[in-house]
Amino acid sequence: MSSSPDTLAFLLDQLGGLPALRTRRMFGEYCVYVDDKPAAFLCDDLLYVKPTEAGQALMNPPVWGRFYEKAKPYLLVTPDRWDDREWLRSLLLATADALPRPKPKAPPKAKPKSKAAKPKPKP
């Protein structure tokens, strides 16, 4: 089951104003980026926030969940907690602040030009 576009729209409305907030569709679900850092995933209409000490402190006691069986545990934020807009925004902002900056992508390597076989000069 994938997340509903209505759920995504509501979540983005609640998170509006966070720095560089964007989402990216992945495998029928969504990755939520804050300040160009992947801070959370929206899967099956549930929000899974990357675990950080700052996030755990704000979610005292933390609730854990996995968005698929073999995934590592993430902080689980169910839709009933999304109504507290300020808390939700502070959770994602604290999480993004605790995450490292993404490594810059290396520029693509130039393909070597193919050299056509040159006839050898005659002596």
PDB file as gemmi writes it, atoms N, CA and C in Angstrom:
CRYST1    1.000    1.000    1.000  90.00  90.00  90.00 P 1                      
ATOM      1  N   MET A   1       0.843  -1.177   0.000  1.00  0.00           N  
ATOM      2  CA  MET A   1       0.000   0.000   0.000  1.00  0.00           C  
ATOM      3  C   MET A   1       0.886   1.237   0.000  1.00  0.00           C  
ATOM      4  N   SER A   2       0.531   2.228  -0.757  1.00  0.00           N  
ATOM      5  CA  SER A   2       1.337   3.439  -0.800  1.00  0.00           C  
ATOM      6  C   SER A   2       0.598   4.589  -0.120  1.00  0.00           C  
ATOM      7  N   SER A   3       1.330   5.658   0.104  1.00  0.00           N  
ATOM      8  CA  SER A   3       0.757   6.820   0.777  1.00  0.00           C  
ATOM      9  C   SER A   3      -0.144   7.600  -0.166  1.00  0.00           C  
ATOM     10  N   SER A   4      -1.180   8.168   0.390  1.00  0.00           N  
ATOM     11  CA  SER A   4      -2.148   8.938  -0.370  1.00  0.00           C  
ATOM     12  C   SER A   4      -1.599  10.339  -0.682  1.00  0.00           C  
ATOM     13  N   PRO A   5      -1.868  10.872  -1.866  1.00  0.00           N  
ATOM     14  CA  PRO A   5      -1.461  12.241  -2.173  1.00  0.00           C  
ATOM     15  C   PRO A   5      -2.102  13.251  -1.215  1.00  0.00           C  
ATOM     16  N   ASP A   6      -3.303  12.961  -0.720  1.00  0.00           N  
ATOM     17  CA  ASP A   6      -3.948  13.853   0.247  1.00  0.00           C  
ATOM     18  C   ASP A   6      -3.172  13.888   1.561  1.00  0.00           C  
ATOM     19  N   THR A   7      -2.663  12.735   1.973  1.00  0.00           N  
ATOM     20  CA  THR A   7      -1.863  12.668   3.199  1.00  0.00           C  
ATOM     21  C   THR A   7      -0.598  13.487   3.034  1.00  0.00           C  
ATOM     22  N   LEU A   8       0.048  13.345   1.888  1.00  0.00           N  
ATOM     23  CA  LEU A   8       1.266  14.111   1.622  1.00  0.00           C  
ATOM     24  C   LEU A   8       0.962  15.605   1.627  1.00  0.00           C  
ATOM     25  N   ALA A   9      -0.128  16.015   0.994  1.00  0.00           N  
ATOM     26  CA  ALA A   9      -0.484  17.438   0.954  1.00  0.00           C  
ATOM     27  C   ALA A   9      -0.718  17.984   2.364  1.00  0.00           C  
ATOM     28  N   PHE A  10      -1.410  17.217   3.213  1.00  0.00           N  
ATOM     29  CA  PHE A  10      -1.656  17.658   4.585  1.00  0.00           C  
ATOM     30  C   PHE A  10      -0.348  17.776   5.359  1.00  0.00           C  
ATOM     31  N   LEU A  11       0.532  16.777   5.222  1.00  0.00           N  
ATOM     32  CA  LEU A  11       1.812  16.807   5.918  1.00  0.00           C  
ATOM     33  C   LEU A  11       2.642  18.010   5.485  1.00  0.00           C  
ATOM     34  N   LEU A  12       2.703  18.269   4.187  1.00  0.00           N  
ATOM     35  CA  LEU A  12       3.471  19.420   3.698  1.00  0.00           C  
ATOM     36  C   LEU A  12       2.885  20.735   4.180  1.00  0.00           C  
ATOM     37  N   ASP A  13       1.562  20.801   4.305  1.00  0.00           N  
ATOM     38  CA  ASP A  13       0.928  21.997   4.846  1.00  0.00           C  
ATOM     39  C   ASP A  13       1.345  22.197   6.308  1.00  0.00           C  
ATOM     40  N   GLN A  14       1.385  21.121   7.057  1.00  0.00           N  
ATOM     41  CA  GLN A  14       1.785  21.207   8.466  1.00  0.00           C  
ATOM     42  C   GLN A  14       3.254  21.607   8.604  1.00  0.00           C  
ATOM     43  N   LEU A  15       4.087  21.190   7.671  1.00  0.00           N  
ATOM     44  CA  LEU A  15       5.524  21.454   7.748  1.00  0.00           C  
ATOM     45  C   LEU A  15       5.940  22.721   7.012  1.00  0.00           C  
ATOM     46  N   GLY A  16       4.999  23.396   6.379  1.00  0.00           N  
ATOM     47  CA  GLY A  16       5.315  24.583   5.582  1.00  0.00           C  
ATOM     48  C   GLY A  16       6.224  25.553   6.307  1.00  0.00           C  
ATOM     49  N   GLY A  17       7.173  26.093   5.577  1.00  0.00           N  
ATOM     50  CA  GLY A  17       8.082  27.080   6.133  1.00  0.00           C  
ATOM     51  C   GLY A  17       9.405  26.514   6.606  1.00  0.00           C  
ATOM     52  N   LEU A  18       9.558  25.196   6.606  1.00  0.00           N  
ATOM     53  CA  LEU A  18      10.852  24.630   6.978  1.00  0.00           C  
ATOM     54  C   LEU A  18      11.847  24.901   5.853  1.00  0.00           C  
ATOM     55  N   PRO A  19      13.128  25.071   6.176  1.00  0.00           N  
ATOM     56  CA  PRO A  19      14.113  25.406   5.139  1.00  0.00           C  
ATOM     57  C   PRO A  19      14.277  24.289   4.117  1.00  0.00           C  
ATOM     58  N   ALA A  20      14.197  24.667   2.863  1.00  0.00           N  
ATOM     59  CA  ALA A  20      14.396  23.744   1.734  1.00  0.00           C  
ATOM     60  C   ALA A  20      13.571  22.469   1.892  1.00  0.00           C  
ATOM     61  N   LEU A  21      12.296  22.613   2.239  1.00  0.00           N  
ATOM     62  CA  LEU A  21      11.396  21.475   2.380  1.00  0.00           C  
ATOM     63  C   LEU A  21      11.007  20.980   0.996  1.00  0.00           C  
ATOM     64  N   ARG A  22      11.205  19.683   0.768  1.00  0.00           N  
ATOM     65  CA  ARG A  22      10.801  19.078  -0.499  1.00  0.00           C  
ATOM     66  C   ARG A  22      10.594  17.594  -0.265  1.00  0.00           C  
ATOM     67  N   THR A  23       9.928  16.960  -1.211  1.00  0.00           N  
ATOM     68  CA  THR A  23       9.735  15.520  -1.142  1.00  0.00           C  
ATOM     69  C   THR A  23      10.177  14.901  -2.458  1.00  0.00           C  
ATOM     70  N   ARG A  24      10.445  13.625  -2.378  1.00  0.00           N  
ATOM     71  CA  ARG A  24      10.812  12.887  -3.586  1.00  0.00           C  
ATOM     72  C   ARG A  24      10.113  11.530  -3.516  1.00  0.00           C  
ATOM     73  N   ARG A  25       9.436  11.193  -4.578  1.00  0.00           N  
ATOM     74  CA  ARG A  25       8.710   9.924  -4.626  1.00  0.00           C  
ATOM     75  C   ARG A  25       9.713   8.786  -4.817  1.00  0.00           C  
ATOM     76  N   MET A  26       9.575   7.768  -3.965  1.00  0.00           N  
ATOM     77  CA  MET A  26      10.471   6.612  -4.034  1.00  0.00           C  
ATOM     78  C   MET A  26       9.667   5.345  -3.787  1.00  0.00           C  
ATOM     79  N   PHE A  27       9.596   4.482  -4.776  1.00  0.00           N  
ATOM     80  CA  PHE A  27       8.939   3.181  -4.640  1.00  0.00           C  
ATOM     81  C   PHE A  27       7.496   3.302  -4.153  1.00  0.00           C  
ATOM     82  N   GLY A  28       6.782   4.303  -4.603  1.00  0.00           N  
ATOM     83  CA  GLY A  28       5.392   4.496  -4.221  1.00  0.00           C  
ATOM     84  C   GLY A  28       5.218   5.234  -2.917  1.00  0.00           C  
ATOM     85  N   GLU A  29       6.298   5.571  -2.253  1.00  0.00           N  
ATOM     86  CA  GLU A  29       6.270   6.307  -0.994  1.00  0.00           C  
ATOM     87  C   GLU A  29       7.047   7.606  -1.186  1.00  0.00           C  
ATOM     88  N   TYR A  30       7.309   8.341  -0.106  1.00  0.00           N  
ATOM     89  CA  TYR A  30       7.956   9.640  -0.230  1.00  0.00           C  
ATOM     90  C   TYR A  30       9.083   9.801   0.776  1.00  0.00           C  
ATOM     91  N   CYS A  31      10.162  10.420   0.341  1.00  0.00           N  
ATOM     92  CA  CYS A  31      11.235  10.845   1.231  1.00  0.00           C  
ATOM     93  C   CYS A  31      11.029  12.337   1.464  1.00  0.00           C  
ATOM     94  N   VAL A  32      11.108  12.760   2.718  1.00  0.00           N  
ATOM     95  CA  VAL A  32      10.918  14.166   3.082  1.00  0.00           C  
ATOM     96  C   VAL A  32      12.293  14.754   3.384  1.00  0.00           C  
ATOM     97  N   TYR A  33      12.650  15.788   2.624  1.00  0.00           N  
ATOM     98  CA  TYR A  33      13.933  16.454   2.796  1.00  0.00           C  
ATOM     99  C   TYR A  33      13.719  17.787   3.508  1.00  0.00           C  
ATOM    100  N   VAL A  34      14.568  18.069   4.483  1.00  0.00           N  
ATOM    101  CA  VAL A  34      14.582  19.364   5.155  1.00  0.00           C  
ATOM    102  C   VAL A  34      16.017  19.867   5.060  1.00  0.00           C  
ATOM    103  N   ASP A  35      16.190  21.049   4.523  1.00  0.00           N  
ATOM    104  CA  ASP A  35      17.524  21.621   4.325  1.00  0.00           C  
ATOM    105  C   ASP A  35      18.404  20.670   3.509  1.00  0.00           C  
ATOM    106  N   ASP A  36      17.806  20.066   2.488  1.00  0.00           N  
ATOM    107  CA  ASP A  36      18.469  19.127   1.579  1.00  0.00           C  
ATOM    108  C   ASP A  36      19.009  17.877   2.271  1.00  0.00           C  
ATOM    109  N   LYS A  37      18.472  17.550   3.449  1.00  0.00           N  
ATOM    110  CA  LYS A  37      18.850  16.333   4.161  1.00  0.00           C  
ATOM    111  C   LYS A  37      17.625  15.428   4.246  1.00  0.00           C  
ATOM    112  N   PRO A  38      17.773  14.147   3.921  1.00  0.00           N  
ATOM    113  CA  PRO A  38      16.623  13.237   4.036  1.00  0.00           C  
ATOM    114  C   PRO A  38      16.307  12.988   5.504  1.00  0.00           C  
ATOM    115  N   ALA A  39      15.264  13.642   6.016  1.00  0.00           N  
ATOM    116  CA  ALA A  39      14.956  13.608   7.447  1.00  0.00           C  
ATOM    117  C   ALA A  39      13.880  12.593   7.805  1.00  0.00           C  
ATOM    118  N   ALA A  40      13.012  12.237   6.846  1.00  0.00           N  
ATOM    119  CA  ALA A  40      11.899  11.351   7.173  1.00  0.00           C  
ATOM    120  C   ALA A  40      11.392  10.657   5.915  1.00  0.00           C  
ATOM    121  N   PHE A  41      10.565   9.651   6.136  1.00  0.00           N  
ATOM    122  CA  PHE A  41       9.903   8.932   5.057  1.00  0.00           C  
ATOM    123  C   PHE A  41       8.423   8.851   5.364  1.00  0.00           C  
ATOM    124  N   LEU A  42       7.604   9.059   4.349  1.00  0.00           N  
ATOM    125  CA  LEU A  42       6.166   8.883   4.471  1.00  0.00           C  
ATOM    126  C   LEU A  42       5.834   7.566   3.786  1.00  0.00           C  
ATOM    127  N   CYS A  43       5.446   6.563   4.584  1.00  0.00           N  
ATOM    128  CA  CYS A  43       5.160   5.227   4.062  1.00  0.00           C  
ATOM    129  C   CYS A  43       3.845   4.743   4.652  1.00  0.00           C  
ATOM    130  N   ASP A  44       2.948   4.283   3.790  1.00  0.00           N  
ATOM    131  CA  ASP A  44       1.638   3.793   4.230  1.00  0.00           C  
ATOM    132  C   ASP A  44       0.927   4.814   5.118  1.00  0.00           C  
ATOM    133  N   ASP A  45       1.036   6.079   4.758  1.00  0.00           N  
ATOM    134  CA  ASP A  45       0.403   7.188   5.471  1.00  0.00           C  
ATOM    135  C   ASP A  45       0.884   7.331   6.911  1.00  0.00           C  
ATOM    136  N   LEU A  46       2.100   6.871   7.200  1.00  0.00           N  
ATOM    137  CA  LEU A  46       2.739   7.056   8.497  1.00  0.00           C  
ATOM    138  C   LEU A  46       4.072   7.754   8.267  1.00  0.00           C  
ATOM    139  N   LEU A  47       4.489   8.581   9.216  1.00  0.00           N  
ATOM    140  CA  LEU A  47       5.737   9.324   9.084  1.00  0.00           C  
ATOM    141  C   LEU A  47       6.815   8.654   9.925  1.00  0.00           C  
ATOM    142  N   TYR A  48       7.896   8.288   9.273  1.00  0.00           N  
ATOM    143  CA  TYR A  48       9.038   7.673   9.932  1.00  0.00           C  
ATOM    144  C   TYR A  48      10.184   8.682   9.887  1.00  0.00           C  
ATOM    145  N   VAL A  49      10.619   9.137  11.059  1.00  0.00           N  
ATOM    146  CA  VAL A  49      11.656  10.163  11.163  1.00  0.00           C  
ATOM    147  C   VAL A  49      12.978   9.486  11.503  1.00  0.00           C  
ATOM    148  N   LYS A  50      14.044   9.923  10.839  1.00  0.00           N  
ATOM    149  CA  LYS A  50      15.361   9.338  11.102  1.00  0.00           C  
ATOM    150  C   LYS A  50      15.692   9.495  12.584  1.00  0.00           C  
ATOM    151  N   PRO A  51      16.233   8.445  13.191  1.00  0.00           N  
ATOM    152  CA  PRO A  51      16.525   8.521  14.616  1.00  0.00           C  
ATOM    153  C   PRO A  51      17.760   9.369  14.909  1.00  0.00           C  
ATOM    154  N   THR A  52      17.586  10.373  15.745  1.00  0.00           N  
ATOM    155  CA  THR A  52      18.678  11.195  16.242  1.00  0.00           C  
ATOM    156  C   THR A  52      18.418  11.432  17.723  1.00  0.00           C  
ATOM    157  N   GLU A  53      19.450  11.792  18.463  1.00  0.00           N  
ATOM    158  CA  GLU A  53      19.263  12.077  19.884  1.00  0.00           C  
ATOM    159  C   GLU A  53      18.312  13.253  20.074  1.00  0.00           C  
ATOM    160  N   ALA A  54      18.436  14.267  19.224  1.00  0.00           N  
ATOM    161  CA  ALA A  54      17.567  15.439  19.332  1.00  0.00           C  
ATOM    162  C   ALA A  54      16.107  15.054  19.091  1.00  0.00           C  
ATOM    163  N   GLY A  55      15.863  14.205  18.105  1.00  0.00           N  
ATOM    164  CA  GLY A  55      14.508  13.762  17.818  1.00  0.00           C  
ATOM    165  C   GLY A  55      13.934  12.915  18.934  1.00  0.00           C  
ATOM    166  N   GLN A  56      14.755  12.041  19.493  1.00  0.00           N  
ATOM    167  CA  GLN A  56      14.297  11.193  20.591  1.00  0.00           C  
ATOM    168  C   GLN A  56      13.946  12.028  21.815  1.00  0.00           C  
ATOM    169  N   ALA A  57      14.715  13.083  22.069  1.00  0.00           N  
ATOM    170  CA  ALA A  57      14.440  13.948  23.216  1.00  0.00           C  
ATOM    171  C   ALA A  57      13.097  14.660  23.046  1.00  0.00           C  
ATOM    172  N   LEU A  58      12.772  15.072  21.822  1.00  0.00           N  
ATOM    173  CA  LEU A  58      11.500  15.751  21.574  1.00  0.00           C  
ATOM    174  C   LEU A  58      10.322  14.788  21.591  1.00  0.00           C  
ATOM    175  N   MET A  59      10.583  13.513  21.367  1.00  0.00           N  
ATOM    176  CA  MET A  59       9.518  12.526  21.288  1.00  0.00           C  
ATOM    177  C   MET A  59       9.528  11.643  22.530  1.00  0.00           C  
ATOM    178  N   ASN A  60       9.693  12.256  23.663  1.00  0.00           N  
ATOM    179  CA  ASN A  60       9.833  11.526  24.915  1.00  0.00           C  
ATOM    180  C   ASN A  60       8.492  10.999  25.388  1.00  0.00           C  
ATOM    181  N   PRO A  61       8.250   9.711  25.492  1.00  0.00           N  
ATOM    182  CA  PRO A  61       9.128   8.600  25.126  1.00  0.00           C  
ATOM    183  C   PRO A  61       9.056   8.337  23.626  1.00  0.00           C  
ATOM    184  N   PRO A  62      10.164   7.905  23.038  1.00  0.00           N  
ATOM    185  CA  PRO A  62      10.150   7.643  21.593  1.00  0.00           C  
ATOM    186  C   PRO A  62       9.301   6.429  21.246  1.00  0.00           C  
ATOM    187  N   VAL A  63       8.647   6.509  20.102  1.00  0.00           N  
ATOM    188  CA  VAL A  63       7.875   5.399  19.561  1.00  0.00           C  
ATOM    189  C   VAL A  63       8.618   4.936  18.313  1.00  0.00           C  
ATOM    190  N   TRP A  64       8.888   3.640  18.230  1.00  0.00           N  
ATOM    191  CA  TRP A  64       9.693   3.104  17.137  1.00  0.00           C  
ATOM    192  C   TRP A  64       8.831   2.321  16.162  1.00  0.00           C  
ATOM    193  N   GLY A  65       9.225   2.339  14.903  1.00  0.00           N  
ATOM    194  CA  GLY A  65       8.537   1.573  13.874  1.00  0.00           C  
ATOM    195  C   GLY A  65       9.468   1.317  12.705  1.00  0.00           C  
ATOM    196  N   ARG A  66       9.079   0.371  11.869  1.00  0.00           N  
ATOM    197  CA  ARG A  66       9.842   0.034  10.657  1.00  0.00           C  
ATOM    198  C   ARG A  66       8.884   0.112   9.473  1.00  0.00           C  
ATOM    199  N   PHE A  67       9.331   0.742   8.391  1.00  0.00           N  
ATOM    200  CA  PHE A  67       8.434   0.856   7.243  1.00  0.00           C  
ATOM    201  C   PHE A  67       8.478  -0.365   6.343  1.00  0.00           C  
ATOM    202  N   TYR A  68       9.392  -1.279   6.564  1.00  0.00           N  
ATOM    203  CA  TYR A  68       9.348  -2.617   5.988  1.00  0.00           C  
ATOM    204  C   TYR A  68      10.126  -3.529   6.928  1.00  0.00           C  
ATOM    205  N   GLU A  69       9.926  -4.802   6.793  1.00  0.00           N  
ATOM    206  CA  GLU A  69      10.387  -5.774   7.782  1.00  0.00           C  
ATOM    207  C   GLU A  69      11.865  -5.670   8.152  1.00  0.00           C  
ATOM    208  N   LYS A  70      12.736  -5.523   7.173  1.00  0.00           N  
ATOM    209  CA  LYS A  70      14.172  -5.538   7.456  1.00  0.00           C  
ATOM    210  C   LYS A  70      14.784  -4.142   7.608  1.00  0.00           C  
ATOM    211  N   ALA A  71      13.963  -3.107   7.630  1.00  0.00           N  
ATOM    212  CA  ALA A  71      14.467  -1.742   7.789  1.00  0.00           C  
ATOM    213  C   ALA A  71      14.918  -1.513   9.230  1.00  0.00           C  
ATOM    214  N   LYS A  72      15.850  -0.605   9.403  1.00  0.00           N  
ATOM    215  CA  LYS A  72      16.236  -0.261  10.768  1.00  0.00           C  
ATOM    216  C   LYS A  72      15.102   0.558  11.394  1.00  0.00           C  
ATOM    217  N   PRO A  73      15.007   0.570  12.719  1.00  0.00           N  
ATOM    218  CA  PRO A  73      13.906   1.284  13.360  1.00  0.00           C  
ATOM    219  C   PRO A  73      14.046   2.804  13.202  1.00  0.00           C  
ATOM    220  N   TYR A  74      12.913   3.445  12.968  1.00  0.00           N  
ATOM    221  CA  TYR A  74      12.811   4.904  12.865  1.00  0.00           C  
ATOM    222  C   TYR A  74      11.819   5.383  13.914  1.00  0.00           C  
ATOM    223  N   LEU A  75      11.878   6.669  14.218  1.00  0.00           N  
ATOM    224  CA  LEU A  75      10.873   7.255  15.101  1.00  0.00           C  
ATOM    225  C   LEU A  75       9.557   7.303  14.336  1.00  0.00           C  
ATOM    226  N   LEU A  76       8.513   6.738  14.901  1.00  0.00           N  
ATOM    227  CA  LEU A  76       7.218   6.646  14.235  1.00  0.00           C  
ATOM    228  C   LEU A  76       6.302   7.755  14.733  1.00  0.00           C  
ATOM    229  N   VAL A  77       5.832   8.572  13.789  1.00  0.00           N  
ATOM    230  CA  VAL A  77       4.888   9.645  14.108  1.00  0.00           C  
ATOM    231  C   VAL A  77       3.591   9.320  13.379  1.00  0.00           C  
ATOM    232  N   THR A  78       2.574   8.941  14.142  1.00  0.00           N  
ATOM    233  CA  THR A  78       1.278   8.597  13.559  1.00  0.00           C  
ATOM    234  C   THR A  78       0.501   9.870  13.262  1.00  0.00           C  
ATOM    235  N   PRO A  79      -0.447   9.799  12.327  1.00  0.00           N  
ATOM    236  CA  PRO A  79      -1.179  11.007  11.911  1.00  0.00           C  
ATOM    237  C   PRO A  79      -1.890  11.752  13.051  1.00  0.00           C  
ATOM    238  N   ASP A  80      -2.238  11.073  14.145  1.00  0.00           N  
ATOM    239  CA  ASP A  80      -2.896  11.776  15.245  1.00  0.00           C  
ATOM    240  C   ASP A  80      -1.977  12.794  15.914  1.00  0.00           C  
ATOM    241  N   ARG A  81      -0.651  12.680  15.705  1.00  0.00           N  
ATOM    242  CA  ARG A  81       0.302  13.661  16.271  1.00  0.00           C  
ATOM    243  C   ARG A  81       0.620  14.788  15.295  1.00  0.00           C  
ATOM    244  N   TRP A  82       0.152  14.686  14.057  1.00  0.00           N  
ATOM    245  CA  TRP A  82       0.463  15.690  13.049  1.00  0.00           C  
ATOM    246  C   TRP A  82      -0.284  17.001  13.287  1.00  0.00           C  
ATOM    247  N   ASP A  83      -1.346  16.953  14.070  1.00  0.00           N  
ATOM    248  CA  ASP A  83      -2.117  18.175  14.316  1.00  0.00           C  
ATOM    249  C   ASP A  83      -1.338  19.188  15.141  1.00  0.00           C  
ATOM    250  N   ASP A  84      -0.361  18.724  15.924  1.00  0.00           N  
ATOM    251  CA  ASP A  84       0.484  19.634  16.698  1.00  0.00           C  
ATOM    252  C   ASP A  84       1.598  20.136  15.776  1.00  0.00           C  
ATOM    253  N   ARG A  85       1.239  21.141  15.001  1.00  0.00           N  
ATOM    254  CA  ARG A  85       2.121  21.648  13.940  1.00  0.00           C  
ATOM    255  C   ARG A  85       3.491  22.078  14.455  1.00  0.00           C  
ATOM    256  N   GLU A  86       3.523  22.833  15.546  1.00  0.00           N  
ATOM    257  CA  GLU A  86       4.802  23.341  16.054  1.00  0.00           C  
ATOM    258  C   GLU A  86       5.701  22.200  16.522  1.00  0.00           C  
ATOM    259  N   TRP A  87       5.118  21.207  17.206  1.00  0.00           N  
ATOM    260  CA  TRP A  87       5.916  20.069  17.654  1.00  0.00           C  
ATOM    261  C   TRP A  87       6.461  19.293  16.461  1.00  0.00           C  
ATOM    262  N   LEU A  88       5.623  19.052  15.465  1.00  0.00           N  
ATOM    263  CA  LEU A  88       6.039  18.301  14.289  1.00  0.00           C  
ATOM    264  C   LEU A  88       7.158  19.025  13.544  1.00  0.00           C  
ATOM    265  N   ARG A  89       7.002  20.321  13.393  1.00  0.00           N  
ATOM    266  CA  ARG A  89       8.041  21.112  12.714  1.00  0.00           C  
ATOM    267  C   ARG A  89       9.341  21.096  13.507  1.00  0.00           C  
ATOM    268  N   SER A  90       9.248  21.239  14.838  1.00  0.00           N  
ATOM    269  CA  SER A  90      10.470  21.237  15.650  1.00  0.00           C  
ATOM    270  C   SER A  90      11.151  19.869  15.616  1.00  0.00           C  
ATOM    271  N   LEU A  91      10.370  18.787  15.550  1.00  0.00           N  
ATOM    272  CA  LEU A  91      10.936  17.447  15.454  1.00  0.00           C  
ATOM    273  C   LEU A  91      11.737  17.283  14.164  1.00  0.00           C  
ATOM    274  N   LEU A  92      11.158  17.669  13.036  1.00  0.00           N  
ATOM    275  CA  LEU A  92      11.867  17.517  11.772  1.00  0.00           C  
ATOM    276  C   LEU A  92      13.045  18.477  11.645  1.00  0.00           C  
ATOM    277  N   LEU A  93      12.909  19.668  12.172  1.00  0.00           N  
ATOM    278  CA  LEU A  93      14.014  20.625  12.118  1.00  0.00           C  
ATOM    279  C   LEU A  93      15.173  20.159  12.995  1.00  0.00           C  
ATOM    280  N   ALA A  94      14.878  19.672  14.199  1.00  0.00           N  
ATOM    281  CA  ALA A  94      15.927  19.158  15.089  1.00  0.00           C  
ATOM    282  C   ALA A  94      16.612  17.949  14.462  1.00  0.00           C  
ATOM    283  N   THR A  95      15.837  17.103  13.814  1.00  0.00           N  
ATOM    284  CA  THR A  95      16.403  15.930  13.150  1.00  0.00           C  
ATOM    285  C   THR A  95      17.327  16.352  12.019  1.00  0.00           C  
ATOM    286  N   ALA A  96      16.864  17.274  11.185  1.00  0.00           N  
ATOM    287  CA  ALA A  96      17.693  17.734  10.062  1.00  0.00           C  
ATOM    288  C   ALA A  96      18.965  18.408  10.559  1.00  0.00           C  
ATOM    289  N   ASP A  97      18.855  19.196  11.638  1.00  0.00           N  
ATOM    290  CA  ASP A  97      20.046  19.858  12.183  1.00  0.00           C  
ATOM    291  C   ASP A  97      21.068  18.852  12.691  1.00  0.00           C  
ATOM    292  N   ALA A  98      20.597  17.702  13.195  1.00  0.00           N  
ATOM    293  CA  ALA A  98      21.494  16.688  13.745  1.00  0.00           C  
ATOM    294  C   ALA A  98      22.129  15.813  12.658  1.00  0.00           C  
ATOM    295  N   LEU A  99      21.559  15.813  11.479  1.00  0.00           N  
ATOM    296  CA  LEU A  99      22.088  14.983  10.392  1.00  0.00           C  
ATOM    297  C   LEU A  99      23.246  15.678   9.696  1.00  0.00           C  
ATOM    298  N   PRO A 100      24.218  14.907   9.196  1.00  0.00           N  
ATOM    299  CA  PRO A 100      25.335  15.529   8.475  1.00  0.00           C  
ATOM    300  C   PRO A 100      24.880  16.060   7.119  1.00  0.00           C  
ATOM    301  N   ARG A 101      25.615  17.035   6.619  1.00  0.00           N  
ATOM    302  CA  ARG A 101      25.333  17.568   5.287  1.00  0.00           C  
ATOM    303  C   ARG A 101      25.582  16.468   4.270  1.00  0.00           C  
ATOM    304  N   PRO A 102      24.779  16.407   3.227  1.00  0.00           N  
ATOM    305  CA  PRO A 102      25.040  15.396   2.193  1.00  0.00           C  
ATOM    306  C   PRO A 102      26.355  15.695   1.480  1.00  0.00           C  
ATOM    307  N   LYS A 103      27.036  14.638   1.106  1.00  0.00           N  
ATOM    308  CA  LYS A 103      28.298  14.810   0.391  1.00  0.00           C  
ATOM    309  C   LYS A 103      28.000  15.356  -1.000  1.00  0.00           C  
ATOM    310  N   PRO A 104      28.797  16.310  -1.465  1.00  0.00           N  
ATOM    311  CA  PRO A 104      28.564  16.823  -2.817  1.00  0.00           C  
ATOM    312  C   PRO A 104      28.825  15.724  -3.840  1.00  0.00           C  
ATOM    313  N   LYS A 105      27.998  15.721  -4.850  1.00  0.00           N  
ATOM    314  CA  LYS A 105      28.160  14.713  -5.893  1.00  0.00           C  
ATOM    315  C   LYS A 105      29.371  15.053  -6.748  1.00  0.00           C  
ATOM    316  N   ALA A 106      30.124  14.029  -7.072  1.00  0.00           N  
ATOM    317  CA  ALA A 106      31.290  14.225  -7.929  1.00  0.00           C  
ATOM    318  C   ALA A 106      30.812  14.507  -9.346  1.00  0.00           C  
ATOM    319  N   PRO A 107      31.495  15.418 -10.031  1.00  0.00           N  
ATOM    320  CA  PRO A 107      31.097  15.671 -11.418  1.00  0.00           C  
ATOM    321  C   PRO A 107      31.336  14.420 -12.248  1.00  0.00           C  
ATOM    322  N   PRO A 108      30.512  14.201 -13.247  1.00  0.00           N  
ATOM    323  CA  PRO A 108      30.698  13.002 -14.069  1.00  0.00           C  
ATOM    324  C   PRO A 108      32.044  13.047 -14.778  1.00  0.00           C  
ATOM    325  N   LYS A 109      32.655  11.894 -14.839  1.00  0.00           N  
ATOM    326  CA  LYS A 109      33.953  11.817 -15.523  1.00  0.00           C  
ATOM    327  C   LYS A 109      33.733  11.914 -17.023  1.00  0.00           C  
ATOM    328  N   ALA A 110      34.619  12.643 -17.660  1.00  0.00           N  
ATOM    329  CA  ALA A 110      34.538  12.779 -19.114  1.00  0.00           C  
ATOM    330  C   ALA A 110      34.969  11.465 -19.748  1.00  0.00           C  
ATOM    331  N   LYS A 111      34.218  11.076 -20.744  1.00  0.00           N  
ATOM    332  CA  LYS A 111      34.570   9.850 -21.451  1.00  0.00           C  
ATOM    333  C   LYS A 111      35.788  10.128 -22.320  1.00  0.00           C  
ATOM    334  N   PRO A 112      36.730   9.203 -22.320  1.00  0.00           N  
ATOM    335  CA  PRO A 112      37.902   9.425 -23.181  1.00  0.00           C  
ATOM    336  C   PRO A 112      37.476   9.378 -24.642  1.00  0.00           C  
ATOM    337  N   LYS A 113      38.066  10.261 -25.393  1.00  0.00           N  
ATOM    338  CA  LYS A 113      37.762  10.292 -26.821  1.00  0.00           C  
ATOM    339  C   LYS A 113      38.368   9.061 -27.472  1.00  0.00           C  
ATOM    340  N   SER A 114      37.591   8.444 -28.332  1.00  0.00           N  
ATOM    341  CA  SER A 114      38.121   7.265 -29.010  1.00  0.00           C  
ATOM    342  C   SER A 114      39.103   7.729 -30.091  1.00  0.00           C  
ATOM    343  N   LYS A 115      40.202   7.061 -30.100  1.00  0.00           N  
ATOM    344  CA  LYS A 115      41.209   7.414 -31.078  1.00  0.00           C  
ATOM    345  C   LYS A 115      41.074   6.465 -32.263  1.00  0.00           C  
ATOM    346  N   ALA A 116      40.878   7.052 -33.405  1.00  0.00           N  
ATOM    347  CA  ALA A 116      40.819   6.247 -34.624  1.00  0.00           C  
ATOM    348  C   ALA A 116      42.231   5.754 -34.953  1.00  0.00           C  
ATOM    349  N   ALA A 117      42.289   4.591 -35.475  1.00  0.00           N  
ATOM    350  CA  ALA A 117      43.589   4.029 -35.817  1.00  0.00           C  
ATOM    351  C   ALA A 117      44.246   4.904 -36.889  1.00  0.00           C  
ATOM    352  N   LYS A 118      45.393   5.441 -36.552  1.00  0.00           N  
ATOM    353  CA  LYS A 118      46.128   6.299 -37.495  1.00  0.00           C  
ATOM    354  C   LYS A 118      47.128   5.447 -38.246  1.00  0.00           C  
ATOM    355  N   PRO A 119      47.217   5.682 -39.539  1.00  0.00           N  
ATOM    356  CA  PRO A 119      48.239   4.910 -40.277  1.00  0.00           C  
ATOM    357  C   PRO A 119      49.632   5.372 -39.824  1.00  0.00           C  
ATOM    358  N   LYS A 120      50.523   4.408 -39.716  1.00  0.00           N  
ATOM    359  CA  LYS A 120      51.880   4.744 -39.282  1.00  0.00           C  
ATOM    360  C   LYS A 120      52.572   5.473 -40.432  1.00  0.00           C  
ATOM    361  N   PRO A 121      53.324   6.507 -40.066  1.00  0.00           N  
ATOM    362  CA  PRO A 121      54.058   7.229 -41.116  1.00  0.00           C  
ATOM    363  C   PRO A 121      55.143   6.326 -41.715  1.00  0.00           C  
ATOM    364  N   LYS A 122      55.359   6.477 -43.027  1.00  0.00           N  
ATOM    365  CA  LYS A 122      56.371   5.663 -43.707  1.00  0.00           C  
ATOM    366  C   LYS A 122      57.718   6.330 -43.499  1.00  0.00           C  
ATOM    367  N   PRO A 123      58.731   5.508 -43.245  1.00  0.00           N  
ATOM    368  CA  PRO A 123      60.072   6.086 -43.040  1.00  0.00           C  
ATOM    369  C   PRO A 123      60.722   6.590 -44.262  1.00  0.00           C  
TER     370      PRO A 123                                                      
END                                                                             
